Amino acid sequence: MTLPDTPLLARQLIQFMRSTIPLAKAMDLQLGGCDADSLTLFAPLQPNINDKGCAFGGSLVSVMTLSGWALVELALRQRGDDCDVFVGESTVRYLSPVWADFTSVARLPVDVSWTSFFRSLDSRGKARIEVSCVIPGDNGKPAATLIARFVAKRRDAAAAVADGTH
């Protein structure tokens, strides 16, 4: 079995986001990087600026939400799972202004694993997973954080469970 090329899948995912989510294109979101445990989105300040000259709070929460969504979507694509992914709930904290281009790093919290997520998806056709996102600020402290629960549902969950493929 050939393992998927994660960086290639991530670049394709960002292209998909920019072509299907108008906000992602307007914000000029770009892939900052990815590995087995995290996904980073980059956003330039200029299209995300507010009247005070710093990053707009709506842009900060949007890039964090999109980076979390992309982390889950990428994990599903790596397995070849065809799912719809939704944010079910989230909590955001704005801790300090962002005065320059910024990134959002999404990863699973230490007590959360893909194993239980995929086990639930395989048995029930849907699953939930918590993702932690942070926009780094000055001196190693976060400028903003988001904890979100994402829901993945197989596009044809009933048929997959009925025929035993998942």
N, C-alpha and C positions, 0 to 999 in steps of 0.2 A: 504494500500500500504506500502510495506517495503522500507525504505530508504537504499540506497547502503552504504556499509561500506567504507568510504572514505580512511582511511589508508590502507585497504586491496587493494582497487582499485589502489591506488598510488603505492604500492609495486609491484603489477602485471604490472603496466605500466612501471616501471623502469626495471623489468625483460624483458618485451617486447622490450624496447629500447636497452638494452644490447645484446639481441639476434638478433635484426634486423638492428641495426645501428652500424656497426663495430667501428666507432669513439667513441661511448658511452662506449663500452667495453674497447677499448684501453686507454681511458682516466680514466677508472675505476670509472665512475660516480655511485654515490649511492644516495638513497633518504635521504635527511637531515631532512625532515619533511614536513607536509602539514596541512592546516586547510581550512576553508571555503573560505578564501581570498588569500591564498598564497601557493606556493610550493617552496621548497628549495632543491637544488641538492648540494651534497658534491663532491669535487674532490681532491684527494691527489696530492701534488706537484710533486712527483717523476715522474709519467708518463706524466706530463704536463710542465716539466722544459725546460728552454731555455739555451743557451750557457753562460748566465750571472748568472745562478743559481736561477733566479726567474721564475714565471709562464710565459709561452709563450703566447703572445697576441692572437694567434689563438685559444689556449685553453680557454682563458678567454671569447672571443666572442662566441665560440662554446658552452660552458657550459651555458652562458646566453641565447643563442638562444634555446638550448634544454630545459632549465627550463621554458622559456616562452611557447614553443610548448607543453611541458608536462602539464602546467597549463590549457591550452585550451583543450587539449586532455582529461584530467581528468574531466573537467566540462562536456564535451560531453559524456563521458563514464558514468558519474553519471546519466545522463538523458536517457541513452540507445540509443543515437544518433550514427549512423554509418556514419562517415564523414572522408574525407581526410583533413588534416590540413597542410597548407603551410605557410612559412613566406613570406609575400608580399614585405615588405621593412623594413629596420632597420637602426638605427643610433647608433653608439657606441662611447663612450668616454673612453679613458684610462687616468686615473688621477694619479695613483701612482703604483709603482711596488708591486707585491705580492710575498712575500718571504717564504710562508708556505702553508700548505693545505688551500683550500678555498671553499667557498660556493657561490652559486648564488641564490638570492631570487627573485622570480617572483610574481608579483601581478598586479591587474588592477590599473591604475591611478585613483585618487579620482573622476574625472569627467566621468568615464567610468563604464558602468554596464552590467552585464550579461543579464538583462531583454531585452534590445534593441537588443543585439546580438541574443538571442534565438527567439525573435519575427521575426527578419529578416530571420533567418534560417528556421523557421516554415513556413513563407509565401513565401519565394523565393528559398529555398533549398540551399542557401549559405549566408554567413555572414562574416563580418570583425570585428576584435576587436583589440584594442591597449593594449599592455602589457608592463609594466615597469620592468626591471630587474636590480639588483645591486649586485656587489661583494663588500661586506664590507671590508674596509681597516682599517687603524690605527685611533685611537681617534674618532671613530664613523663616520668618513668620508668615502665616497665610494672610492674604488680603481678603479672601472670601472662601467660604466652604459650602458644600452642598452634600447632603446625605439623601439619596433617592432610592426608592424601591421601583424596579422595573419589572414589568410583566411580559412574558413571551408566550404567545399562543400559536400553535401550529396553524397554518392557513387552512388546512383540511384535517383538523385534529380528530374528528369523528371517524373519518375514513382510515386514518393511520392507525388508530387504536383498534378499530373493527377488523382490519385485515392483518393485524399483528406486526406491521412494519415498525411500530414504535410503541 
